[in-house]
Amino acid sequence: MSGITWRPCFYGEQWPDQFAQLPDDQSRHNVSQTLADSRLEGKVHTREDVSDLVDVVLGRISPEESVARGMRRYRAQRSATA
């Protein structure tokens, strides 16, 4: 998929600073597709979710750490609404 031109997705329009950290349109496209796939399954992402995914792509955190952070946010949200 060379020569791809990324167009901001829903999350890219909402938080352009997150996508601006990525090195190229291919990376931005990959992150957009990942978010779109899970959104089709009913997931609504937060800024923190998007930030974690960008951090995984950039090698700042591991995929396992991203999942752990997401689970902590989920538990905190459930506790707050219980």
N, C-alpha and C positions, 0 to 999 in steps of 0.2 A: 504494500500500500504506500508506495513512495509518491511524493508530490501532493499529499493530501493537504487541503486547506480547511482548517478547523473553523467552524462557525459556532459561536457560543450557544451552549445548551441552556436549559432552564437554570441549572446551578451556576453555569458560567456567567450568565447575566446577573444572577443574584449576588455572587461573590467573585467578581473578576480578579481580585487580588490573589485568590487561591490558585486560579488557573495561570496567572501571569508568572508564577514561580516555576512552572514547568518549562523545560528547555525548548520544546518545539511543538508544532501542530500535531504530530503523530502522538505524542504523550498526552496532549490535551484531548485529542479524539479518544484515545484509549480510556482515559478517566471518565469522559462523558459517556462512553458506551457502557462502562461498568456501572455507573450511577443509573443510567437509563434502564439497564436490564433489571436491576433490583427494584427500581421504581415500578416497573411493569408487574412485579410480584407484590406490590403494595407497600413497599418501604418508602417513607418520606424522610429524606436525609436532612440532618442539621448541618450547620456550618462546621461543627466539630467533626462530623462524619467525613465531610469533604476534605477538611484539613488533614485528617488521619490518612485518607487514601492518597492525597498528594504527598504526604510524608513517606508513605510506603514506596511510592514510585520514585521518589528522590533518594531513597535509601536511608532516611533519617530514623525510621522505626521499622521493625519487622512486621510482617503480616500478622503474626501472633499477638504482638503488642497492640496493633490496631483492633483486633477482635476483643482483646481484654479491655481496652478503653471503651469500646462500644458496649460491652456487657456491663461495665461499671455505670455508664450513663443510663442504660436501660433499667438497671436495678434501682438507681437513684430516682429515676422518673416514676417507677412503679411504687416506690416507698412514699414519694411525695403525693401520689394520688390515692393511696390506700387509706 
